[in-house]
Amino acid sequence: MGVTSIAKVNADQGMEDGLNELIALARMIAYARQVAQDIKLPFATNCLDLALEAVKQEVGDGLTSELAELGSPVPQVSVSRH
């Protein structure tokens, strides 16, 4: 295995780790959103909806079935980096 192959394996592992961290973050936000909704905090619920959608957009094509159930009523918006 050459240096290029090792670098590619490490990069792939890093991308997978980052994706796993984003999925974990989305789950935490979804949980916090549900709690805010249960205790009737509409402003917090709306803010957490926006945060959840931002994380889901960051995941992008890596969106897995794990995130499919973490839906929120916020429409998809474009938040491109400038």
N, C-alpha and C positions, 0 to 999 in steps of 0.2 A: 504494500500500500504506500503510495507516494505522499508527499507533503500536501499536494493539492487535494487528494482524496481525504486525508485527515482533516484538512480545513473545511471541506464540504460537510463531512459528518458532524463536526463541531458546530458549524453554522446551522445545519438542520436541527440539531439537538437544541440549540439556543432558540430557534424559532418555535419549536414545539413547547419549550419551557415557557416562553412568552405567551403563547396561545393558552396554555394551561392556566397561567396566572390571570389572564383576562377572563377566562371562563369562571374561575373561582371568584374574581371580583364581581362579575355579573350576577353570580348566585348570591353573594352577600348583599348587593344592592337590591336584588329582587326580594330577599327576605326582609330587609329594612323597609322597602316599599310596602310590603304586605302588612307589616306591623303598623306602619304609619296609617295605612288605610283602615286597619282594624280599630285603631284608637281615634279615628276621625281627625286626622291632621291633613287636610286637603293640600295646603301649601307644600308640606314636606313630601306628600305623595307625588305631587306634580314635579317637584325638583328631582326626586328619585326616578320618576319616569324618564325625565330628560337624561339623567346620568346613565340609566340602563340602556337607552337607545344609543347614546354616544359610545358606550363600550361595545355594543353589538355592531355598530358601524366600524369600529376600530378592528374588530375581529374579521369583518368583511367576508371574504370567501371561505375563511376558516370556520364559519358558522356551522356548528354541528347540531345534531339532534338534541344535545344537552341544553343548548340555548333556545331551542324552538319553543319550549314550554314557558320560557321567561318573557312572555309577551307583555306589552303594555299598550295602552290606548293611544300613545303618542305617534303621530304619523312620521314616516321616514323623512328626514330633512338632510340636506347636504351641508356638512360641516368640514369643508375642505381646508387644508392647511395652506397658508399663504406664505 
